[in-house]
Amino acid sequence: MIVILKQGHVDTDIDKILGIANELGFKTHVSRGTERSLVGIIGDDSYVSKDVFASLDCVEEVIKVLKPYKLVTKYFHPEKTVIDFGNGINIGEKFEIIAGPCAVESLSQIDEIGAFLKEKGMKFLRGGAFKPRTSPYSFQGLGKEGLEYLKITAEKYDLKVVSEILVNEDIAMFEEYVDIIQVGSRNAQNFKLLQSLGNTDKPVFLKRGYMNTVQEFLQSAEYIINSGNWNVMLCERGIRTFENSTRNTLDISAVPVIKGISHLPLFVDPSHAAGKRELVPALSYAAVAAGADGIMVEIHPDPEKAVSDGRQSLTFDMFENMVENIKMFESARNSKPVGKEEYKSEV
């Protein structure tokens, strides 16, 4: 439930609410606004009457949150989450592009991509060092060596590294080499991993499971935040449907739906949704129009020679042209035409 305090409340009023909640065995989250504050009561509150808090003189209203997720919602955290990486690099303020190869193949390959991204004004470099492949005979990644190549390149070109983790045991290693820890679609409901990532101070880039509903997706994010890490980014990457003309079906409607519910930054991965490079630009433009905070795309200096997912990787020329068009779409989006309304979800 959410306890909304009256205007003019004092800190001791918040302390009183926190004390009652702690005695009842709940976790709490305090959000202080410019005019009023609210306290999120986290846990199974089905057996607790709202009157426990509503009867206090300092309380204006108590709202029962019916959704199974709490902390990811705007009701518990009204302000939009912005993740600060220092030096003016933030995610959640303006549209950002995370780009790089599906898999790190060599230092020379990742250096070429890093130099290109730096030249085009990009801030984030993605690359897979550990590859969860459907076939055990497919390229599985360079492992720690791949992370080392990413870090060397990122430091050389002043980029932030995003790479996918597979198991809990590698968290310490990822904390050393990457700036953002990615959780892939196959691990979206690996709840032990999600809980463990809640104990790190590294931002987490959580992809939607390819068979997950929006509710299940948000509950996965809840696992991370409930364990203590609020720096979570969501990513819609397509879901599995009966349609086979694309690799997955990009659920573009999930963008305004989730933006209406959650304060967390939301990205779109058009590369894994499409599976075909010629479709990636159009889906990227749709992501901008739908209100996403950014995209994650795969690029490669020579996609036909890529060891992984070359078919969906953009060439450098395609990426450059797409970025220029995205700037125009973003400018149009930011003009905020009269009559534009944001989707609002019920609690």
Stockholm file with secondary structure:
# STOCKHOLM 1.0

chainA/1-347         MIVILKQGHVDTDIDKILGIANELGFKTHVSRGTERSLVGIIGDDSYVSKDVFASLDCVEEVIKVLKPYKLVTKYFHPEKTVIDFGNGINIGEKFEIIAGPCAVESLSQIDEIGAFLKEKGMKFLRGGAFKPRTSPYSFQGLGKEGLEYLKITAEKYDLKVVSEILVNEDIAMFEEYVDIIQVGSRNAQNFKLLQSLGNTDKPVFLKRGYMNTVQEFLQSAEYIINSGNWNVMLCERGIRTFENSTRNTLDISAVPVIKGISHLPLFVDPSHAAGKRELVPALSYAAVAAGADGIMVEIHPDPEKAVSDGRQSLTFDMFENMVENIKMFESARNSKPVGKEEYKSEV
#=GR chainA/1-347 SS CEEEECTTCCHHHHHHHHHHHHHTTCEEEEEECSSCEEEEEESCCTTSCTHHHHTSTTEEEEECCCSSCCTTBTTTCCSCCCEECSTTCEESSSCEEEEECSBCCCHHHHHHHHHHHHHTTCCEEECBSSCCCSSTTSCCCCTHHHHHHHHHHHHHHTCEEEEEECCGGGHHHHHHHCSEEEECGGGTTCHHHHHHHTTSSSCEEEECCTTCCHHHHHHHHHHHHHTTCCCEEEEECCBCCSCCSSSSBCCTTHHHHHHHHBCSCEEECHHHHHCSGGGHHHHHHHHHHHTCSEEEEEBCSSGGGCSSCGGGCBCHHHHHHHHHHHHHHHHHHHTCCTTCCCCCCCC
#=GC SS_cons         CEEEECTTCCHHHHHHHHHHHHHTTCEEEEEECSSCEEEEEESCCTTSCTHHHHTSTTEEEEECCCSSCCTTBTTTCCSCCCEECSTTCEESSSCEEEEECSBCCCHHHHHHHHHHHHHTTCCEEECBSSCCCSSTTSCCCCTHHHHHHHHHHHHHHTCEEEEEECCGGGHHHHHHHCSEEEECGGGTTCHHHHHHHTTSSSCEEEECCTTCCHHHHHHHHHHHHHTTCCCEEEEECCBCCSCCSSSSBCCTTHHHHHHHHBCSCEEECHHHHHCSGGGHHHHHHHHHHHTCSEEEEEBCSSGGGCSSCGGGCBCHHHHHHHHHHHHHHHHHHHTCCTTCCCCCCCC
//
